[in-house]
């Protein structure tokens, strides 16, 4: 099936559960897929399960947030600011 042919997809947390199932579906549909995960075991097993058509990358999305001195999670400001067009 070529429903997703030519599409490029990144799935954060794609080494297990719904993320892994989504990666399989997209690969079967012809998409190029990159999945990310934290554990070495999860990365290895998902690479075996998805095959050589998928790219499996180690990453930790928790590093995208930081805690303020009050203990609240603060999100970093984006590098690019959006401007409103009148």
MARKOL-684696 format. One line per 10 residues: number of its first residue (from 1); their letters; for each residue y, z, x of N, C-alpha, C. Coordinates in steps of 0.05 Angstrom, whole numbers, plus 5000, padded with zeros to 4 digits. Layout:
<recs>
NUM> A> Y/Z/X/Y/Z/X/Y/Z/X; ...
</recs>
This chain:
<recs>
1> XXXXXXXXXX> 4977/5000/5017/5000/5000/5000/5025/5000/5018; 5045/4984/5011/5069/4982/5027/5094/4993/5012; 5090/5012/4995/5113/5022/4979/5135/5033/4997; 5128/5046/5019/5148/5059/5036/5151/5044/5063; 5143/5019/5064/5144/5003/5088/5174/5001/5097; 5178/5005/5123/5205/5003/5134/5221/5029/5132; 5211/5049/5118/5225/5075/5115/5218/5092/5139; 5238/5109/5147/5234/5128/5169/5239/5156/5158; 5221/5174/5162/5222/5201/5149/5217/5223/5170; 5234/5244/5168/5229/5268/5184/5223/5291/5165
11> XXXXXXXXXX> 5200/5304/5169/5192/5326/5152/5192/5352/5169; 5211/5370/5163/5212/5395/5177/5191/5414/5163; 5173/5425/5179/5152/5441/5168/5130/5424/5157; 5125/5401/5170/5106/5382/5160/5078/5385/5171; 5072/5407/5184/5046/5411/5196/5026/5425/5178; 5035/5432/5154/5016/5445/5136/5026/5443/5107; 5009/5449/5088/5017/5451/5060/5029/5426/5049; 5050/5429/5033/5063/5406/5020/5075/5387/5039; 5085/5397/5062/5097/5379/5082/5076/5360/5093; 5053/5371/5099/5031/5354/5110/5021/5334/5090
21> XXXXXXXXXX> 5019/5343/5065/5010/5325/5043/5030/5302/5039; 5056/5309/5041/5077/5289/5038/5075/5269/5061; 5071/5279/5085/5069/5262/5109/5046/5242/5105; 5023/5252/5095/5000/5234/5091/5006/5212/5071; 5019/5220/5049/5026/5201/5028/5045/5179/5038; 5065/5188/5054/5084/5169/5064/5071/5150/5085; 5054/5161/5102/5040/5144/5121/5022/5124/5107; 5009/5133/5086/4992/5114/5071/5009/5092/5058; 5034/5098/5052/5052/5079/5040/5067/5062/5059; 5061/5065/5085/5073/5048/5106/5097/5059/5120
31> XXXXXXXXXX> 5105/5084/5115/5129/5095/5128/5123/5104/5156; 5144/5106/5172/5142/5118/5199/5150/5147/5195; 5133/5165/5204/5136/5194/5198/5137/5210/5223; 5157/5229/5224/5159/5250/5244/5156/5276/5230; 5137/5293/5239/5135/5320/5227/5140/5340/5249; 5152/5363/5241/5158/5384/5260/5144/5410/5251; 5139/5427/5270/5127/5453/5265/5130/5471/5289; 5122/5496/5285/5126/5516/5307/5101/5522/5322; 5079/5526/5309/5055/5536/5323/5040/5513/5337; 5030/5519/5360/5015/5500/5376/4990/5491/5361
41> XXXXXXXXXX> 4976/5509/5347/4952/5503/5332/4959/5484/5309; 4980/5490/5295/4988/5472/5273/4996/5445/5282; 5010/5443/5304/5017/5417/5315/4993/5400/5323; 4974/5413/5336/4950/5399/5344/4933/5390/5321; 4929/5408/5301/4912/5401/5278/4926/5379/5261; 4952/5380/5258/4965/5360/5241/4965/5333/5256; 4967/5333/5282/4965/5307/5297/4938/5295/5293; 4917/5311/5294/4890/5301/5290/4887/5290/5261; 4898/5305/5242/4895/5297/5214/4911/5273/5207; 4935/5270/5218/4953/5248/5212/4947/5223/5229
51> XXXXXXXXXX> 4935/5227/5252/4929/5204/5270/4952/5196/5287; 4948/5174/5301/4968/5165/5320/4993/5151/5308; 4992/5146/5282/5015/5134/5269/5038/5153/5264; 5032/5179/5265/5052/5200/5261/5062/5211/5288; 5087/5219/5288/5097/5233/5312/5100/5262/5304; 5087/5280/5320/5087/5308/5315/5104/5322/5337; 5124/5337/5329/5143/5349/5348/5145/5379/5343; 5146/5394/5365/5150/5423/5364/5180/5429/5360; 5186/5444/5339/5214/5453/5335/5214/5478/5318; 5236/5492/5319/5239/5517/5303/5266/5516/5289
61> XXXXXXXXXX> 5266/5511/5263/5290/5509/5247/5305/5536/5246; 5292/5558/5252/5306/5583/5252/5329/5584/5272; 5327/5567/5293/5348/5568/5313/5374/5555/5303; 5373/5543/5278/5397/5531/5267/5416/5551/5254; 5407/5576/5251/5423/5597/5240/5427/5619/5260; 5447/5635/5255/5451/5658/5273/5461/5681/5255; 5456/5705/5264/5464/5728/5248/5491/5738/5257; 5507/5745/5238/5533/5757/5244/5530/5786/5252; 5551/5799/5260/5549/5828/5267/5541/5845/5243; 5546/5835/5218/5539/5851/5195/5510/5845/5186
71> XXXXXXXXXX> 5496/5828/5200/5468/5822/5194/5464/5799/5175; 5486/5787/5165/5484/5764/5148/5479/5739/5164; 5464/5721/5152/5459/5695/5165/5483/5678/5163; 5492/5667/5185/5515/5649/5185/5505/5622/5195; 5513/5601/5181/5505/5574/5189/5527/5563/5207; 5519/5549/5229/5540/5538/5246/5555/5516/5232; 5580/5512/5241/5596/5490/5229/5585/5463/5238; 5586/5444/5221/5576/5417/5229/5594/5405/5251; 5582/5389/5268/5597/5377/5290/5616/5356/5279; 5610/5344/5257/5628/5324/5245/5639/5334/5219
81> XXXXXX> 5665/5333/5217/5677/5342/5192/5681/5318/5173; 5676/5323/5148/5680/5302/5128/5708/5303/5118; 5720/5279/5115/5747/5278/5104/5746/5264/5077; 5762/5274/5059/5764/5261/5032/5782/5237/5034; 5773/5216/5022/5789/5192/5021/5803/5191/4994; 5829/5188/4995/5844/5187/4970/5843/5161/4956
</recs>
